[in-house]
Amino acid sequence: MTLINTITFKQLRALAAVVKTGSISASADVLGLTPPAVHTQLKVLEENFGCALVNRARAGGFEATAAGRALLEAYEASLSALTRAVGSIDAMKKGRAGRVVLGVVSTGKYFAPSIVAQLKRDYPDIEVVLQVGNRDRTISDLGSGKIDLAIMGRPPRQPEVTAFNIGDHPHILIAHPEHPLVAAGKADKSDILKENFIMREPGSGTRILSMRFLDQLGEGQTFTFTEMESNESIKQAVIAGLGIALISAHTVIEELKSGRLAILRAAPLPIVRHWFVLHRADLTPDPAMTTVLDYIRSNGEALLAEDEISALLRG
């Protein structure tokens, strides 16, 4: 058995008390022990080290030797580290600390950073890691356990999830502000189907919704489209006049406010889906995950800027 394995906190507490009080009997009172018990702890500690850890002081009582002081410094450092660890574990148990990986589909990247920032402000000891990807990637990472919570539109069938509705997710048609259909005030389906559509890549939730919308609108009629790999590319393409796009209203708030894009109004738009925060059904959220989950559920309307979007849609 190595020397380090023979040291106990009881022995170190006895040494610290004797040096602090200068008396074995006073130390016994502080520690709630008998004087013989304190003497035994100190004696065993000195025998294990093979040297004196305390000496009688000239003024009476005990004081630490050089070896004793070295041991007490290590004890105080260890006690401080353990105290911090106990506090951290207590915070984790109460949901005030921990690490949560939040997966968000690409469309959600326009509001997700504000969620993370507000969580950081209110729960500084919870590390929220934001991971943005398209719908397919987010679902895959949820299934493999790479992410703890996810924010997306329609919940997946697999893996099975526990999902909570946190607010509306309207989708609108956008066009260049000077597009003839914008000036007309309202477009019918035949006019819409003649336009070139700018779409996201396969695997995107927005792409799936766009294809369904056009199939229903045209009842199988063919249409032309150009594929882009991001919402930013779609917005720039529409601003450049390359076509129109069905897109989440959350992605174009600033462009609509500045007049760089316009809403193309037509029935049955807007298409209102919903945002969900979810986790795998077979996963029991730990306290930190529960804190983040409850925060998003409780503040969904504000986090999604629903009032601002509603005003733009009424516009």
Phi and psi in degrees as a GROMACS rama.xvg file:
@    title "Ramachandran Plot"
@    xaxis  label "Phi"
@    yaxis  label "Psi"
@TYPE xy
-76.4868  160.674  THR-2
-57.7446  -40.3759  LEU-3
-60.7812  -30.0712  ILE-4
-77.7793  -12.0579  ASN-5
-90.123  -14.1173  THR-6
-82.1573  134.265  ILE-7
-121.35  157.697  THR-8
-67.5497  -28.2445  PHE-9
-61.8455  -43.2389  LYS-10
-63.9507  -43.5609  GLN-11
-67.8427  -37.151  LEU-12
-63.7499  -38.5534  ARG-13
-63.9044  -44.4978  ALA-14
-61.3857  -46.5007  LEU-15
-62.1306  -40.8543  ALA-16
-67.4533  -41.1051  ALA-17
-64.3429  -42.9513  VAL-18
-67.7093  -39.1513  VAL-19
-69.7768  -43.7666  LYS-20
-89.6959  -22.8236  THR-21
74.9154  10.4237  GLY-22
-147.895  138.254  SER-23
-70.7968  -40.5168  ILE-24
-67.1598  -40.3494  SER-25
-66.9485  -38.4421  ALA-26
-61.4002  -39.917  SER-27
-59.8132  -40.4255  ALA-28
-64.3077  -43.4138  ASP-29
-63.8115  -40.9851  VAL-30
-88.2605  -9.29132  LEU-31
73.2458  30.5553  GLY-32
-119.468  174.897  LEU-33
-88.5542  153.729  THR-34
-54.5277  -41.7737  PRO-35
-60.1167  -36.5668  PRO-36
-65.0872  -42.2766  ALA-37
-64.2928  -42.9394  VAL-38
-60.7046  -41.1558  HIS-39
-65.2083  -43.875  THR-40
-58.9358  -44.7949  GLN-41
-66.7677  -41.1703  LEU-42
-63.9117  -45.1348  LYS-43
-61.8877  -40.3871  VAL-44
-62.8031  -44.1062  LEU-45
-67.4717  -38.086  GLU-46
-64.8651  -39.6416  GLU-47
-65.3809  -37.5575  ASN-48
-83.3801  -20.4889  PHE-49
72.7  26.86  GLY-50
-157.288  161.61  CYS-51
-74.2897  137.152  ALA-52
-107.123  -19.6426  LEU-53
-135.298  152.46  VAL-54
-130.847  157.68  ASN-55
-70.4588  130.242  ARG-56
-82.6546  156.344  ALA-57
-60.133  -35.2713  ARG-58
-83.6647  6.77552  ALA-59
95.9424  162.423  GLY-60
79.7611  -168.898  GLY-61
-117.796  150.111  PHE-62
-138.4  155.15  GLU-63
-74.1645  142.342  ALA-64
-79.1171  177.948  THR-65
-59.8906  -41.0662  ALA-66
-65.2192  -40.3275  ALA-67
-63.0493  -41.5611  GLY-68
-64.2786  -40.2224  ARG-69
-61.8991  -40.8053  ALA-70
-69.6672  -38.2887  LEU-71
-67.0952  -35.733  LEU-72
-61.5272  -42.1803  GLU-73
-66.9115  -39.1391  ALA-74
-63.0434  -44.1152  TYR-75
-65.5121  -38.694  GLU-76
-66.082  -42.1384  ALA-77
-65.8345  -41.1857  SER-78
-63.4784  -39.767  LEU-79
-64.1662  -43.1046  SER-80
-64.5168  -41.7852  ALA-81
-67.3199  -37.0453  LEU-82
-62.7439  -41.9607  THR-83
-64.0121  -41.3957  ARG-84
-63.2574  -42.6421  ALA-85
-61.4289  -42.8435  VAL-86
-63.162  -40.8154  GLY-87
-65.3269  -43.0899  SER-88
-65.1257  -39.7995  ILE-89
-62.3142  -41.7503  ASP-90
-64.4788  -39.0215  ALA-91
-63.2694  -43.3597  MET-92
-62.7496  -32.8229  LYS-93
-92.3885  3.77244  LYS-94
78.0005  18.5835  GLY-95
-100.111  -2.48254  ARG-96
-148.883  159.576  ALA-97
139.282  -167.542  GLY-98
-135.065  129.769  ARG-99
-131.718  127.307  VAL-100
-96.1732  117.503  VAL-101
-105.25  113.079  LEU-102
-91.0267  136.246  GLY-103
-135.412  133.54  VAL-104
-66.9095  157.915  VAL-105
-51.827  -39.5444  SER-106
-62.5922  -29.2776  THR-107
-77.4924  -5.56563  GLY-108
-67.7064  -11.8607  LYS-109
-79.9715  -20.2447  TYR-110
-122.007  -16.6096  PHE-111
-60.6977  -41.1141  ALA-112
-58.3347  -33.565  PRO-113
-69.6753  -31.6688  SER-114
-62.9691  -47.3322  ILE-115
-63.5143  -41.5186  VAL-116
-63.5779  -42.1071  ALA-117
-70.3405  -36.1672  GLN-118
-64.2103  -40.0232  LEU-119
-62.6389  -37.586  LYS-120
-68.2607  -44.7719  ARG-121
-84.5718  -27.3277  ASP-122
-133.996  74.1222  TYR-123
-61.9427  -19.6398  PRO-124
-95.571  2.41327  ASP-125
-98.6083  119.647  ILE-126
-88.2241  112.061  GLU-127
-103.115  115.142  VAL-128
-97.6343  120.156  VAL-129
-93.1397  127.271  LEU-130
-126.354  117.137  GLN-131
-105.832  135.272  VAL-132
-161.884  171.647  GLY-133
-73.173  176.566  ASN-134
-59.1928  -45.8575  ARG-135
-60.2371  -44.7578  ASP-136
-66.1449  -42.3195  ARG-137
-62.1376  -42.7117  THR-138
-64.9121  -42.2101  ILE-139
-61.4958  -45.1436  SER-140
-68.0379  -31.5597  ASP-141
-65.7467  -43.5721  LEU-142
-65.8851  -36.0276  GLY-143
-84.7106  -6.76271  SER-144
86.6479  9.49697  GLY-145
-72.4607  -23.9941  LYS-146
-124.475  151.81  ILE-147
-93.2799  -47.5294  ASP-148
-124.512  155.81  LEU-149
-138.721  146.678  ALA-150
-116.864  123.011  ILE-151
-158.093  178.167  MET-152
-79.3164  -125.026  GLY-153
-49.5935  121.759  ARG-154
-62.4274  147.377  PRO-155
-75.3751  159.624  PRO-156
-80.3149  -36.7782  ARG-157
-132.512  132.261  GLN-158
-70.0178  161.229  PRO-159
-65.5751  137.033  GLU-160
-130.884  160.968  VAL-161
-105.766  115.819  THR-162
-120.437  147.205  ALA-163
-129.614  126.146  PHE-164
-70.1185  124.727  ASN-165
-114.52  -0.687809  ILE-166
154.571  171.977  GLY-167
-72.8463  149.284  ASP-168
-132.049  80.6156  HIS-169
-76.0486  141.75  PRO-170
-116.322  138.595  HIS-171
-132.711  161.127  ILE-172
-90.448  130.791  LEU-173
-116.561  150.879  ILE-174
-148.948  169.644  ALA-175
-63.0461  141.242  HIS-176
-54.9626  -27.0516  PRO-177
-97.7726  11.44  GLU-178
-63.4987  138.032  HIS-179
-55.9199  -35.7411  PRO-180
-70.2817  -26.3746  LEU-181
-70.6063  -43.8878  VAL-182
-64.9169  -30.3241  ALA-183
-69.9518  -18.2368  ALA-184
93.2844  -42.7823  GLY-185
-153.339  137.615  LYS-186
-110.196  146.197  ALA-187
-94.6544  172.293  ASP-188
-65.7244  -32.3289  LYS-189
-65.8413  -37.1838  SER-190
-66.7405  -40.8162  ASP-191
-64.3498  -43.3568  ILE-192
-68.8144  -15.9694  LEU-193
-80.352  -15.6675  LYS-194
-81.2806  154.838  GLU-195
-82.7363  128.31  ASN-196
-96.496  139.221  PHE-197
-100.752  121.75  ILE-198
-126.121  156.908  MET-199
-75.3351  170.899  ARG-200
-73.4523  158.706  GLU-201
-56.4503  142.067  PRO-202
100.909  -12.6999  GLY-203
-87.6921  139.48  SER-204
-62.8997  -36.5452  GLY-205
-64.9069  -37.4283  THR-206
-63.0159  -44.6628  ARG-207
-60.3538  -45.7679  ILE-208
-65.2463  -40.4696  LEU-209
-62.1088  -43.8969  SER-210
-64.1588  -41.0005  MET-211
-64.9663  -42.397  ARG-212
-60.4286  -46.8922  PHE-213
-70.4304  -36.4085  LEU-214
-64.0887  -41.4416  ASP-215
-70.1953  -39.8817  GLN-216
-66.2223  -43.2839  LEU-217
-96.9622  -4.53307  GLY-218
50.8123  46.8124  GLU-219
95.5445  -6.2695  GLY-220
-64.441  142.894  GLN-221
-73.5578  156.029  THR-222
-149.406  162.148  PHE-223
-105.289  148.526  THR-224
-152.012  157.236  PHE-225
-119.734  135.757  THR-226
-97.3361  135.128  GLU-227
-127.593  155.827  MET-228
-97.5721  2.66954  GLU-229
-156.54  159.59  SER-230
-64.3908  -34.7351  ASN-231
-61.7851  -42.6156  GLU-232
-64.3889  -39.4802  SER-233
-62.1238  -46.541  ILE-234
-60.5375  -43.876  LYS-235
-66.2027  -35.8725  GLN-236
-65.7982  -40.6974  ALA-237
-68.916  -41.0568  VAL-238
-59.9815  -34.8736  ILE-239
-78.1059  -7.32915  ALA-240
87.6578  20.1998  GLY-241
-82.7361  -8.1409  LEU-242
159.736  -168.346  GLY-243
-117.941  169.182  ILE-244
-151  144.554  ALA-245
-92.301  123.171  LEU-246
-149.305  157.328  ILE-247
-64.8001  134.154  SER-248
-61.3135  -26.1398  ALA-249
-64.6897  -24.6546  HIS-250
-84.3056  -12.5653  THR-251
-125.532  18.9081  VAL-252
-56.128  -50.5852  ILE-253
-67.1385  -38.7775  GLU-254
-68.613  -35.1289  GLU-255
-69.5438  -40.2098  LEU-256
-66.0979  -35.8157  LYS-257
-84.998  -10.2252  SER-258
85.7907  8.6812  GLY-259
-76.6  -23.5444  ARG-260
-130.526  160.42  LEU-261
-135.35  154.082  ALA-262
-83.0573  129.877  ILE-263
-94.9484  111.052  LEU-264
-89.334  129.108  ARG-265
-162.327  152.915  ALA-266
-77.2827  142.807  ALA-267
-101.429  48.3103  PRO-268
-93.588  155.742  LEU-269
-72.0505  154.192  PRO-270
-89.0468  116.654  ILE-271
-102.277  110.293  VAL-272
-100.844  -163.417  ARG-273
-136.289  152.544  HIS-274
-92.2981  140.801  TRP-275
-127.357  145.198  PHE-276
-108.625  134.562  VAL-277
-149.193  164.534  LEU-278
-145.004  165.43  HIS-279
-60.7278  138.414  ARG-280
-65.2718  -27.7825  ALA-281
-86.8822  5.20004  ASP-282
-105.509  126.501  LEU-283
-91.4876  112.981  THR-284
-58.6664  136.711  PRO-285
-77.8875  173.38  ASP-286
-56.7994  -40.3578  PRO-287
-65.6842  -42.3805  ALA-288
-61.8885  -40.4879  MET-289
-62.5948  -40.1723  THR-290
-61.6594  -47.4786  THR-291
-65.0367  -43.7156  VAL-292
-60.3099  -48.2126  LEU-293
-64.4496  -36.1704  ASP-294
-63.7407  -46.3453  TYR-295
-66.4915  -41.4133  ILE-296
-63.409  -40.5972  ARG-297
-76.2797  -23.5448  SER-298
-117.946  20.7016  ASN-299
-55.5677  -46.4004  GLY-300
-60.6696  -43.9862  GLU-301
-71.2184  -41.6031  ALA-302
-64.4739  -31.3911  LEU-303
-91.6958  3.12889  LEU-304
51.3331  45.5752  ALA-305
-62.381  -38.1699  GLU-306
-63.3952  -43.9679  ASP-307
-65.0901  -41.8301  GLU-308
-67.0911  -40.8787  ILE-309
-59.562  -40.6213  SER-310
-64.2227  -40.4018  ALA-311
-65.6869  -38.7913  LEU-312
-69.7197  -32.5615  LEU-313
-71.5921  -34.631  ARG-314
